[in-house]
């Protein structure tokens, strides 16, 4: 497999894991009618998806970007680390039933995602 193809597959796996994290709530059992889903029930789901993201990110970090991707790689990886930190905040908040921390974590995740999108749009080789 060409190095560029392998690199892009690693990048896609990282993005897919990020998307999986954002939809983790869909795997939770539905609460009874009139009840809200307890944050504590989401923590294990979030943790599993966060671990998948961390594993994909570690693989991407070890990859050498192909020509033309070096700048994107160097700018986006720190933003992916921010995403990982925001996921940790979401998980911690969910574990403690702290809605404010969960919301702050989601705001951080959205911000890092938007920054990554801007890097990708500016650095298209």
Rosetta silent file (secondary structure, phi, psi, omega in degrees, C-alpha in Angstrom):
SEQUENCE: XXXXXXXXXXXXXXXXXXXXXXXXXXXXXXXXXXXXXXXXXXXXXXXXXXXXXXXXXXXXXXXXXXXXXXXXXXXXXXXXXXXXXXXXXXXXXXXXXXXXXXXXXXXXXXXXXXXXXXXXXXXXX
SCORE:     score description
SCORE:     0.000 S_00000001
   1 L     0.000  130.629  178.527    0.000    0.000    0.000 S_00000001
   2 L   -60.563  147.861 -177.623    1.442    3.414   -0.910 S_00000001
   3 H   -58.633  -38.997 -179.512    2.469    5.570    2.053 S_00000001
   4 H   -63.849  -40.860  179.304    0.042    8.336    1.062 S_00000001
   5 H   -64.454  -44.301  179.472   -2.879    5.894    1.008 S_00000001
   6 H   -62.635  -42.602  179.195   -1.922    4.487    4.408 S_00000001
   7 H   -61.360  -47.535 -178.837   -1.598    7.991    5.845 S_00000001
   8 H   -64.365  -34.680  176.052   -4.992    9.055    4.515 S_00000001
   9 H   -65.288  -38.777  176.984   -6.577    5.898    5.908 S_00000001
  10 H   -64.673  -41.087  179.299   -5.140    6.726    9.334 S_00000001
  11 H   -63.643  -45.033  179.513   -6.508   10.254    9.034 S_00000001
  12 H   -62.461  -38.003  178.806   -9.940    8.915    8.045 S_00000001
  13 H   -64.521  -37.527  178.950   -9.927    6.491   10.980 S_00000001
  14 H   -66.834  -45.345  179.081   -9.250    9.393   13.357 S_00000001
  15 H   -64.729  -40.778  178.759  -12.070   11.475   11.904 S_00000001
  16 H   -61.704  -40.375  178.845  -14.420    8.473   11.987 S_00000001
  17 H   -66.023  -36.233  175.742  -13.618    7.940   15.679 S_00000001
  18 H   -62.670  -45.571  179.585  -14.373   11.613   16.348 S_00000001
  19 H   -62.685  -42.130  177.752  -17.736   11.265   14.641 S_00000001
  20 H   -58.282  -40.293  178.756  -18.452    8.102   16.633 S_00000001
  21 H   -61.673  -44.453 -175.535  -17.807   10.048   19.853 S_00000001
  22 H   -65.745  -21.785  179.802  -20.226   12.787   18.852 S_00000001
  23 L  -107.210   14.985 -177.290  -22.977   10.225   18.297 S_00000001
  24 H   -57.220  -34.848 -178.408  -22.277    8.084   21.380 S_00000001
  25 H   -59.518  -26.336 -178.812  -25.578    9.121   22.970 S_00000001
  26 H   -67.459  -17.836  179.045  -27.437    7.283   20.230 S_00000001
  27 H   -88.694   -7.628 -179.164  -26.167    3.999   21.688 S_00000001
  28 L   -75.945  148.958  175.777  -27.642    4.735   25.106 S_00000001
  29 L   -65.919  144.673  179.987  -30.871    3.056   26.107 S_00000001
  30 L   -69.117  135.960  177.535  -33.868    5.310   25.745 S_00000001
  31 L   -72.300  161.808  176.148  -35.100    6.748   29.037 S_00000001
  32 L   -62.271  153.998 -178.851  -38.656    6.143   30.168 S_00000001
  33 L   -55.280  133.143  179.782  -41.197    8.592   28.841 S_00000001
  34 L    84.568   -2.980  179.104  -40.939   11.915   30.624 S_00000001
  35 L  -108.830  155.518  176.493  -37.463   11.156   31.976 S_00000001
  36 L   -97.520  150.895  175.360  -34.091   12.508   30.907 S_00000001
  37 L   -68.939  127.627 -179.906  -31.123   10.325   30.107 S_00000001
  38 L   -72.378  134.224 -179.230  -28.821   10.356   33.128 S_00000001
  39 H   -58.831  -37.317 -178.979  -25.375   11.708   32.349 S_00000001
  40 H   -59.271  -29.301  178.400  -23.769    8.942   34.372 S_00000001
  41 H   -72.388  -22.386 -179.460  -25.171    6.391   31.936 S_00000001
  42 H   -83.503  -25.478 -174.614  -23.385    8.143   29.089 S_00000001
  43 H   -52.756  -48.127  179.947  -19.936    8.168   30.703 S_00000001
  44 H   -64.505  -35.937  177.480  -19.032    4.557   29.743 S_00000001
  45 H   -64.237  -47.656  177.752  -20.247    5.110   26.179 S_00000001
  46 H   -59.813  -41.678 -177.986  -18.229    8.301   25.904 S_00000001
  47 H   -61.438  -44.661  179.014  -15.198    6.554   27.421 S_00000001
  48 H   -60.574  -44.315 -179.197  -15.277    3.762   24.858 S_00000001
  49 H   -69.827  -35.666  177.864  -15.530    6.213   21.966 S_00000001
  50 H   -64.415  -42.158  179.310  -12.822    8.433   23.462 S_00000001
  51 H   -63.775  -37.942  176.231  -10.498    5.435   23.729 S_00000001
  52 H   -64.238  -41.926  178.054  -11.142    4.586   20.071 S_00000001
  53 H   -63.309  -44.716 -179.034  -10.344    8.182   19.118 S_00000001
  54 H   -61.598  -40.440  179.185   -7.156    8.144   21.223 S_00000001
  55 H   -65.948  -43.865  178.697   -5.993    4.910   19.574 S_00000001
  56 H   -64.763  -40.633  179.179   -6.656    6.253   16.075 S_00000001
  57 H   -63.913  -41.830  178.944   -4.919    9.521   16.954 S_00000001
  58 H   -60.191  -39.885  178.187   -1.849    7.678   18.285 S_00000001
  59 H   -65.686  -42.230  178.984   -1.599    5.804   14.991 S_00000001
  60 H   -65.376  -40.637 -179.310   -1.917    9.052   13.035 S_00000001
  61 H   -62.210  -28.884 -179.561    0.709   10.768   15.184 S_00000001
  62 H   -82.299  -11.460 -176.874    3.197    8.021   14.316 S_00000001
  63 L   -82.353  148.986  173.533    2.596    8.430   10.594 S_00000001
  64 L   -95.283  122.391 -178.673    4.767   10.513    8.327 S_00000001
  65 L   -68.396  144.653  177.292    2.635   12.822    6.235 S_00000001
  66 L   -71.631  164.998  178.755    3.084   12.614    2.483 S_00000001
  67 L   -53.094  134.661  179.810    4.411   15.621    0.565 S_00000001
  68 L    95.783  -13.481 -178.941    1.949   18.476    0.705 S_00000001
  69 L  -108.587   -2.369 -174.715    0.375   17.373    3.990 S_00000001
  70 H   -58.020  -45.720 -177.483    3.180   18.341    6.371 S_00000001
  71 H   -66.365  -45.108  178.213    1.699   21.733    7.303 S_00000001
  72 H   -59.961  -46.041 -179.380   -1.814   20.355    7.807 S_00000001
  73 H   -57.355  -49.408 -175.833   -0.398   17.512    9.898 S_00000001
  74 H   -69.116  -28.612  179.694    1.624   19.826   12.143 S_00000001
  75 H   -86.643  -34.619 -174.742   -1.281   22.235   12.671 S_00000001
  76 H   -80.255  -34.279 -176.321   -4.097   19.703   13.065 S_00000001
  77 H   -58.878  -42.292  175.816   -2.475   17.273   15.508 S_00000001
  78 H   -63.093  -30.978  177.461   -2.427   19.772   18.413 S_00000001
  79 H   -70.593  -34.733  174.812   -6.097   20.471   17.685 S_00000001
  80 H   -65.599  -34.403  175.551   -6.830   16.756   17.880 S_00000001
  81 H   -64.768  -38.147  174.989   -5.122   16.792   21.282 S_00000001
  82 H   -61.862  -39.561  178.177   -7.525   19.599   22.281 S_00000001
  83 H   -62.019  -42.126  179.413  -10.391   17.371   21.153 S_00000001
  84 H   -62.068  -42.645  178.152   -9.073   14.569   23.336 S_00000001
  85 H   -64.420  -38.140  179.066   -8.916   16.928   26.339 S_00000001
  86 H   -68.348  -37.099  176.163  -12.472   18.095   25.676 S_00000001
  87 H   -61.824  -41.601  178.276  -13.649   14.470   25.513 S_00000001
  88 H   -61.048  -38.882  178.726  -12.001   13.879   28.886 S_00000001
  89 H   -66.337  -40.929  178.279  -13.898   16.870   30.291 S_00000001
  90 H   -61.895  -46.383 -178.904  -17.178   15.538   28.905 S_00000001
  91 H   -63.244  -46.025  179.886  -16.534   12.103   30.411 S_00000001
  92 H   -61.559  -45.144  178.523  -15.530   13.516   33.783 S_00000001
  93 H   -62.664  -43.077  179.079  -18.581   15.775   33.853 S_00000001
  94 H   -63.196  -41.024 -179.752  -20.891   12.929   32.846 S_00000001
  95 H   -61.904  -33.031 -177.990  -19.376   10.674   35.514 S_00000001
  96 L   -98.444    6.613 -178.261  -20.083   13.317   38.151 S_00000001
  97 L    57.600   35.807 -177.779  -23.480   14.250   36.713 S_00000001
  98 L  -101.975   93.714 -175.412  -22.103   17.771   36.169 S_00000001
  99 H   -61.060  -35.886 -179.388  -24.055   19.168   33.240 S_00000001
 100 H   -62.413  -43.978  178.524  -22.013   22.409   33.205 S_00000001
 101 H   -65.728  -39.053  178.214  -18.731   20.537   32.702 S_00000001
 102 H   -61.509  -46.442 -179.882  -20.299   18.403   29.992 S_00000001
 103 H   -64.642  -39.318  177.145  -21.516   21.495   28.154 S_00000001
 104 H   -63.674  -41.348  177.056  -18.128   23.186   28.536 S_00000001
 105 H   -61.990  -42.711  178.301  -16.446   20.064   27.157 S_00000001
 106 H   -64.786  -38.302  177.730  -18.798   20.028   24.170 S_00000001
 107 H   -63.180  -41.264  177.342  -18.096   23.721   23.536 S_00000001
 108 H   -64.133  -40.643 -179.893  -14.362   22.987   23.571 S_00000001
 109 H   -64.811  -43.102  178.273  -14.847   20.042   21.220 S_00000001
 110 H   -63.342  -42.466  179.849  -16.855   22.134   18.777 S_00000001
 111 H   -61.983  -47.020  179.745  -14.249   24.904   18.906 S_00000001
 112 H   -64.998  -35.854  178.108  -11.359   22.509   18.209 S_00000001
 113 H   -65.491  -42.592  178.373  -13.361   20.898   15.410 S_00000001
 114 H   -64.854  -39.474  177.273  -14.012   24.284   13.793 S_00000001
 115 H   -64.040  -40.774  179.068  -10.320   25.192   14.058 S_00000001
 116 H   -64.862  -41.499  177.509   -9.382   21.876   12.454 S_00000001
 117 H   -59.209  -43.153  178.790  -11.833   22.479    9.647 S_00000001
 118 H   -62.910  -40.856  178.353  -10.231   25.890    9.007 S_00000001
 119 H   -61.672  -45.735 -178.949   -6.751   24.319    8.912 S_00000001
 120 H   -62.648  -41.123 -179.208   -7.955   21.729    6.430 S_00000001
 121 H   -68.308  -37.741 -179.642   -9.617   24.323    4.206 S_00000001
 122 H   -74.724  -33.056 -170.816   -6.549   26.590    4.182 S_00000001
 123 L  -102.667   20.812  178.627   -3.998   23.870    3.655 S_00000001
 124 L   -57.647  121.399  179.604   -5.511   21.832    0.836 S_00000001
 125 L   -74.836    0.000    0.000   -2.524   20.608   -1.174 S_00000001
